Amino acid sequence: MNKKIVIGGQSFLDKVLECTGDVNNAFEMALLNGLSITEDVVIGVNLKLSEVNKPNTASFFNEFNKPATALTQEQLTEIENKGIGHMRIGTTFIVG
């Protein structure tokens, strides 16, 4: 069983996809690592890997091309005050 280090901006599912080629391995990898699939992973942590189910997909990722879709705290704050609960008709919400 190999281990892979989490980089900045990666969610647990990003790492599962990068290492195994299939997010369906998330539950198995979560059990191997004692994590929840929705848990934020710590940068630099070594994750135990499950089997590679889709080698063509996994081989797409390399040192310079890694999935990293986690939102930063700044991005979360930016989108927090947006959406239907914060819109006003005629100003921020235009009916057209």
C-alpha positions as CSV (number, residue, x, y, z in Angstrom):
1,M,0.0,0.0,0.0
2,N,1.4,3.4,-1.0
3,K,1.1,6.7,0.7
4,K,0.6,10.2,-0.9
5,I,1.1,13.6,0.6
6,V,-1.8,16.1,0.5
7,I,-0.9,19.5,-1.1
8,G,-2.5,22.9,-0.6
9,G,-6.0,23.3,-2.0
10,Q,-6.7,19.6,-2.1
11,S,-9.9,18.1,-0.6
12,F,-10.0,14.5,0.4
13,L,-11.9,13.6,-2.8
14,D,-9.3,15.4,-4.9
15,K,-6.6,13.1,-3.4
16,V,-8.8,10.0,-3.9
17,L,-9.2,10.9,-7.6
18,E,-5.6,11.7,-8.1
19,C,-4.3,8.5,-6.5
20,T,-6.9,5.9,-7.6
21,G,-8.6,7.5,-10.6
22,D,-12.0,6.9,-9.1
23,V,-13.9,8.8,-6.4
24,N,-15.8,5.7,-5.7
25,N,-12.7,4.6,-3.6
26,A,-13.4,7.5,-1.2
27,F,-15.1,5.2,1.4
28,E,-12.3,2.7,1.4
29,M,-9.6,5.3,1.6
30,A,-11.5,7.1,4.4
31,L,-11.6,3.8,6.4
32,L,-7.9,3.2,5.8
33,N,-7.1,6.7,7.1
34,G,-9.6,7.0,9.8
35,L,-11.3,10.0,8.1
36,S,-14.7,11.1,7.0
37,I,-15.0,11.7,3.2
38,T,-16.2,15.3,3.9
39,E,-13.4,16.1,6.4
40,D,-10.8,18.7,5.6
41,V,-7.4,17.1,5.1
42,V,-4.3,18.7,6.6
43,I,-1.6,19.8,4.1
44,G,1.4,17.6,4.3
45,V,-0.4,14.5,5.7
46,N,0.4,11.1,4.2
47,L,-2.7,9.3,3.2
48,K,-2.8,5.5,2.8
49,L,-4.1,4.6,-0.6
50,S,-6.6,2.0,-1.8
51,E,-6.2,0.2,-5.1
52,V,-6.1,2.1,-8.4
53,N,-9.4,1.3,-10.2
54,K,-8.9,3.5,-13.2
55,P,-5.2,3.7,-14.1
56,N,-5.9,5.9,-17.2
57,T,-7.5,8.5,-15.1
58,A,-4.9,8.3,-12.3
59,S,-2.0,8.5,-14.8
60,F,-3.5,11.9,-16.1
61,F,-2.3,13.5,-12.8
62,N,1.4,14.2,-12.3
63,E,3.8,16.5,-10.4
64,F,2.5,19.5,-12.3
65,N,-1.1,18.6,-12.7
66,K,-3.0,17.7,-9.5
67,P,-6.7,18.3,-8.7
68,A,-7.1,21.0,-6.0
69,T,-10.7,22.1,-5.6
70,A,-10.9,23.0,-1.9
71,L,-12.1,26.5,-1.1
72,T,-10.0,28.8,1.0
73,Q,-11.4,30.7,4.0
74,E,-11.3,33.9,1.9
75,Q,-13.4,32.3,-0.9
76,L,-15.9,30.9,1.7
77,T,-16.3,34.4,3.2
78,E,-16.7,36.0,-0.2
79,I,-19.6,33.7,-1.2
80,E,-21.2,33.7,2.3
81,N,-23.0,37.0,1.8
82,K,-24.4,36.2,-1.6
83,G,-27.4,34.3,-2.8
84,I,-31.1,34.6,-2.5
85,G,-31.2,35.4,1.2
86,H,-29.1,38.5,0.5
87,M,-30.6,39.8,-2.7
88,R,-33.1,42.7,-3.1
89,I,-35.4,43.0,-6.1
90,G,-34.4,45.9,-8.3
91,T,-30.9,46.3,-6.9
92,T,-29.0,43.1,-6.6
93,F,-31.6,40.9,-8.1
94,I,-33.0,42.1,-11.5
95,V,-36.3,40.6,-12.7
96,G,-36.2,40.7,-16.4
